[in-house]
């Protein structure tokens, strides 16, 4: 693919300086930068595009809120009887 990119003058200067310092063509540096950026985003994303760090933080926040809700709304010593026989009394063992 061929792209024409208009860079701000200061970005172009930095690109040319980096290319000269590394002995690479400026276009090769741009290709490397794009590949690195895409690889980093692919590695950090889950199937829905949300980063793993953001997902973990959201899950942790949900757990904190759920525990706080339970502490406020569920009586101490409350036991949930979720046995099949209790939920479906007419279905047999």
DRENZA-317389 format. One record per residue: x, y, z of N, C-alpha, C, O in turn. Coordinates in nm, 2 decimals, m for minus. Each point is the difference from the previous one (the first is absolute). Layout:
# residues N
KOLGU     n.x     n.y     n.z    ca.x    ca.y    ca.z     c.x     c.y     c.z     o.x     o.y     o.z
KOLGU       X       Y       Z       X       Y       Z       X       Y       Z       X       Y       Z
...
# end
This chain:
# residues 93
KOLGU     n.x     n.y     n.z    ca.x    ca.y    ca.z     c.x     c.y     c.z     o.x     o.y     o.z
KOLGU    0.08   m0.12    0.00   m0.08    0.12    0.00    0.09    0.12    0.00    0.10    0.01    0.07
KOLGU   m0.14    0.09   m0.15    0.07    0.13    0.00   m0.08    0.10    0.06   m0.12    0.02   m0.03
KOLGU    0.18    0.06    0.13   m0.07    0.10    0.06    0.07    0.13   m0.01    0.13    0.00    0.00
KOLGU   m0.20    0.11   m0.02    0.07    0.13    0.01   m0.04    0.07    0.13   m0.12    0.02    0.02
KOLGU    0.22    0.00    0.06   m0.03    0.06    0.13    0.06    0.14    0.02    0.12    0.01   m0.04
KOLGU   m0.19    0.08    0.08    0.05    0.14    0.02    0.04    0.01    0.15   m0.09   m0.01    0.09
KOLGU    0.21    0.02   m0.06    0.05    0.02    0.13    0.03    0.14    0.04    0.04    0.08   m0.09
KOLGU   m0.07   m0.04    0.21    0.04    0.13    0.05    0.15    0.02   m0.02    0.08   m0.10    0.02
KOLGU   m0.03    0.21   m0.04    0.15    0.02   m0.02    0.08   m0.05    0.11    0.11   m0.06   m0.03
KOLGU   m0.15    0.08    0.16    0.08   m0.05    0.11    0.01   m0.16    0.00    0.10   m0.06    0.04
KOLGU   m0.21    0.00   m0.08   m0.01   m0.15    0.00    0.09   m0.05   m0.12    0.07   m0.10    0.02
KOLGU   m0.07    0.17   m0.13    0.08   m0.04   m0.11    0.15    0.02    0.03    0.08   m0.09   m0.03
KOLGU   m0.05    0.19    0.10    0.14    0.02    0.05    0.05   m0.11    0.09    0.11   m0.05   m0.02
KOLGU   m0.19    0.02    0.12    0.03   m0.11    0.09    0.02   m0.14   m0.08    0.09   m0.07    0.03
KOLGU   m0.18    0.05   m0.12    0.00   m0.12   m0.08    0.13   m0.01   m0.08    0.07   m0.10    0.00
KOLGU   m0.03    0.21   m0.07    0.12    0.00   m0.07    0.12   m0.02    0.09    0.10   m0.07   m0.04
KOLGU   m0.10    0.14    0.15    0.12   m0.02    0.10    0.01   m0.14    0.05    0.11   m0.05    0.00
KOLGU   m0.22   m0.01    0.03    0.00   m0.14    0.05    0.04   m0.10   m0.11    0.08   m0.09    0.02
KOLGU   m0.12    0.12   m0.15    0.04   m0.08   m0.11    0.15    0.01   m0.02    0.07   m0.10   m0.02
KOLGU   m0.02    0.22    0.02    0.14    0.02   m0.01    0.08   m0.07    0.11    0.11   m0.06   m0.03
KOLGU   m0.15    0.07    0.15    0.07   m0.06    0.11    0.00   m0.15    0.00    0.09   m0.06    0.05
KOLGU   m0.20    0.00   m0.10    0.00   m0.14   m0.01    0.04   m0.06   m0.13    0.01   m0.12   m0.02
KOLGU    0.01    0.20   m0.08    0.05   m0.04   m0.13   m0.11   m0.07   m0.08    0.02   m0.08   m0.09
KOLGU   m0.15    0.12    0.12   m0.11   m0.05   m0.07   m0.07    0.10   m0.08    0.02    0.12    0.02
KOLGU   m0.10   m0.16   m0.12   m0.08    0.08   m0.08   m0.11    0.05    0.08   m0.06   m0.07    0.08
KOLGU    0.02    0.20   m0.09   m0.12    0.05    0.08   m0.12   m0.08   m0.02   m0.08   m0.03    0.09
KOLGU    0.05   m0.02   m0.21   m0.12   m0.08   m0.03    0.01   m0.13    0.08   m0.11   m0.05    0.05
KOLGU    0.23   m0.01   m0.04    0.01   m0.12    0.07   m0.03    0.02    0.15   m0.06   m0.09    0.06
KOLGU    0.10    0.20   m0.01   m0.03    0.03    0.14   m0.15    0.02    0.03   m0.05   m0.05    0.10
KOLGU   m0.02    0.11   m0.20   m0.14    0.02    0.01   m0.07   m0.14    0.00   m0.09   m0.02    0.08
KOLGU    0.13   m0.06   m0.17   m0.06   m0.14   m0.01    0.02   m0.07    0.13   m0.09   m0.06    0.05
KOLGU    0.21    0.06    0.01    0.03   m0.06    0.13   m0.09    0.05    0.11   m0.05   m0.07    0.08
KOLGU    0.04    0.20   m0.08   m0.08    0.07    0.10   m0.15   m0.05   m0.01   m0.06   m0.03    0.11
KOLGU    0.01    0.03   m0.23   m0.14   m0.05   m0.02   m0.01   m0.14    0.04   m0.10   m0.04    0.07
KOLGU    0.19   m0.05   m0.11   m0.01   m0.14    0.04    0.01   m0.02    0.15   m0.07   m0.08    0.06
KOLGU    0.16    0.15    0.01    0.01    0.00    0.15   m0.13    0.04    0.06   m0.05   m0.06    0.10
KOLGU   m0.01    0.17   m0.15   m0.12    0.05    0.06   m0.12   m0.10   m0.01   m0.07   m0.03    0.09
KOLGU    0.06   m0.03   m0.21   m0.10   m0.10   m0.03    0.02   m0.13    0.09   m0.10   m0.05    0.05
KOLGU    0.22    0.01   m0.04    0.03   m0.12    0.08   m0.03    0.03    0.15   m0.05   m0.09    0.07
KOLGU    0.09    0.20   m0.02   m0.03    0.04    0.14   m0.15    0.00    0.03   m0.05   m0.05    0.10
KOLGU   m0.03    0.11   m0.19   m0.14    0.00    0.01   m0.06   m0.13    0.00   m0.09   m0.03    0.07
KOLGU    0.13   m0.06   m0.17   m0.05   m0.13   m0.01    0.03   m0.08    0.13   m0.09   m0.08    0.05
KOLGU    0.21    0.09    0.00    0.03   m0.08    0.12   m0.07    0.05    0.13   m0.03   m0.08    0.08
KOLGU   m0.01    0.21   m0.08   m0.06    0.05    0.12   m0.15   m0.01    0.00   m0.07    0.04    0.09
KOLGU    0.01   m0.08   m0.20   m0.14    0.00   m0.02   m0.06   m0.13    0.02    0.06   m0.11   m0.03
KOLGU   m0.19    0.11    0.08   m0.08   m0.12    0.00   m0.08   m0.01   m0.12    0.01    0.09   m0.08
KOLGU   m0.10   m0.19    0.07   m0.09   m0.01   m0.12   m0.08    0.12   m0.02   m0.03    0.04   m0.12
KOLGU   m0.02    0.03    0.23   m0.09    0.11   m0.02    0.08    0.13   m0.02   m0.06    0.11    0.00
KOLGU    0.19   m0.11    0.00    0.08    0.12   m0.02    0.04    0.07    0.13    0.07    0.10   m0.01
KOLGU   m0.12   m0.15    0.12    0.04    0.06    0.13    0.13   m0.06    0.05    0.02   m0.12   m0.01
KOLGU    0.07    0.21    0.05    0.12   m0.05    0.05   m0.01   m0.08    0.12   m0.10    0.01    0.08
KOLGU    0.19   m0.11   m0.06    0.00   m0.09    0.11    0.00    0.08    0.13   m0.07   m0.04    0.10
KOLGU    0.15    0.14   m0.09    0.02    0.08    0.12   m0.14    0.07    0.04   m0.04   m0.01    0.11
KOLGU   m0.02    0.07   m0.21   m0.13    0.06    0.02   m0.10   m0.10    0.04   m0.09    0.03    0.09
KOLGU    0.09   m0.15   m0.15   m0.10   m0.10    0.04    0.02   m0.05    0.15   m0.09   m0.01    0.07
KOLGU    0.22   m0.01   m0.03    0.03   m0.04    0.13   m0.04    0.11    0.10   m0.06   m0.03    0.11
KOLGU    0.08    0.16   m0.14   m0.04    0.11    0.09   m0.15    0.00    0.01   m0.05    0.02    0.11
KOLGU   m0.02   m0.03   m0.22   m0.15    0.00    0.00   m0.05   m0.12    0.08   m0.10    0.02    0.08
KOLGU    0.15   m0.13   m0.09   m0.04   m0.12    0.08    0.02    0.02    0.14   m0.08   m0.03    0.09
KOLGU    0.20    0.08   m0.05    0.03    0.03    0.14   m0.10    0.10    0.06   m0.04   m0.02    0.11
KOLGU    0.01    0.12   m0.18   m0.09    0.10    0.04   m0.14   m0.06    0.02   m0.07    0.04    0.10
KOLGU    0.03   m0.12   m0.19   m0.13   m0.07    0.01   m0.01   m0.09    0.13   m0.10    0.01    0.07
KOLGU    0.21   m0.08   m0.05    0.00   m0.09    0.12   m0.01    0.09    0.13   m0.07   m0.04    0.09
KOLGU    0.14    0.15   m0.09   m0.01    0.09    0.12   m0.14    0.05    0.02   m0.05    0.00    0.11
KOLGU   m0.01    0.04   m0.22   m0.14    0.05    0.01   m0.10   m0.11    0.04   m0.09    0.02    0.08
KOLGU    0.11   m0.14   m0.13   m0.09   m0.11    0.03    0.02   m0.04    0.15   m0.10   m0.03    0.07
KOLGU    0.22    0.03   m0.02    0.02   m0.04    0.14   m0.06    0.11    0.09   m0.06   m0.03    0.10
KOLGU    0.07    0.16   m0.14   m0.05    0.11    0.08   m0.16   m0.01    0.00   m0.06    0.02    0.11
KOLGU    0.00   m0.06   m0.22   m0.14   m0.01   m0.01   m0.05   m0.12    0.09   m0.09    0.02    0.07
KOLGU    0.17   m0.13   m0.08   m0.04   m0.12    0.08    0.01    0.04    0.15   m0.09   m0.04    0.08
KOLGU    0.19    0.11   m0.04    0.02    0.03    0.14   m0.11    0.09    0.05   m0.04   m0.01    0.12
KOLGU   m0.02    0.09   m0.21   m0.11    0.09    0.04   m0.13   m0.06    0.00   m0.09    0.04    0.07
KOLGU    0.07   m0.14   m0.16   m0.14   m0.05   m0.03   m0.02   m0.14    0.04   m0.12   m0.05   m0.01
KOLGU    0.22   m0.03    0.04   m0.02   m0.14    0.04    0.02   m0.01    0.15    0.10    0.03    0.05
KOLGU   m0.20   m0.09    0.02    0.01   m0.01    0.14    0.11   m0.09    0.04    0.04   m0.10   m0.07
KOLGU    0.03    0.12    0.19    0.11   m0.08    0.04   m0.05   m0.14    0.03   m0.11   m0.02    0.05
KOLGU    0.18   m0.08   m0.09   m0.03   m0.14    0.02   m0.10   m0.05   m0.11   m0.04   m0.12    0.01
KOLGU    0.00    0.20   m0.10   m0.10   m0.05   m0.10    0.07   m0.11   m0.09    0.11    0.01   m0.05
KOLGU   m0.19   m0.11    0.03    0.05   m0.12   m0.08   m0.10   m0.02   m0.11   m0.12    0.01    0.02
KOLGU    0.17   m0.02   m0.14   m0.08   m0.03   m0.12   m0.01   m0.15   m0.02    0.11   m0.06   m0.02
KOLGU   m0.23    0.01    0.01   m0.01   m0.14   m0.02   m0.03   m0.02   m0.15   m0.11    0.02   m0.05
KOLGU    0.21   m0.05   m0.03   m0.01   m0.01   m0.14    0.01   m0.14   m0.05    0.04   m0.03   m0.12
KOLGU   m0.08   m0.06    0.20    0.00   m0.14   m0.04   m0.11   m0.02   m0.10   m0.10    0.07    0.00
KOLGU    0.12   m0.16   m0.09   m0.10   m0.03   m0.11   m0.14   m0.03    0.06   m0.10    0.04   m0.06
KOLGU    0.10   m0.12    0.17   m0.13   m0.04    0.05   m0.07    0.12    0.06   m0.13    0.00    0.00
KOLGU    0.20    0.10    0.04   m0.07    0.12    0.06   m0.05    0.09   m0.12   m0.11    0.05    0.01
KOLGU    0.19   m0.04   m0.11   m0.04    0.08   m0.12   m0.11   m0.06   m0.08   m0.10    0.07   m0.04
KOLGU    0.10   m0.20    0.02   m0.09   m0.07   m0.08   m0.06   m0.12    0.09    0.03   m0.11   m0.02
KOLGU   m0.12    0.15    0.11   m0.05   m0.11    0.10   m0.08   m0.11   m0.07   m0.01   m0.11    0.05
KOLGU   m0.05    0.14   m0.17   m0.09   m0.10   m0.06    0.07   m0.09   m0.10   m0.06   m0.08   m0.06
KOLGU    0.19    0.10    0.04    0.08   m0.07   m0.10    0.06   m0.13    0.05    0.06   m0.08   m0.07
KOLGU   m0.07    0.05    0.20    0.07   m0.12    0.06    0.14    0.02    0.02    0.06    0.11   m0.02
KOLGU    0.01   m0.22    0.07    0.14    0.01    0.03    0.09    0.03   m0.11    0.13    0.01    0.02
# end
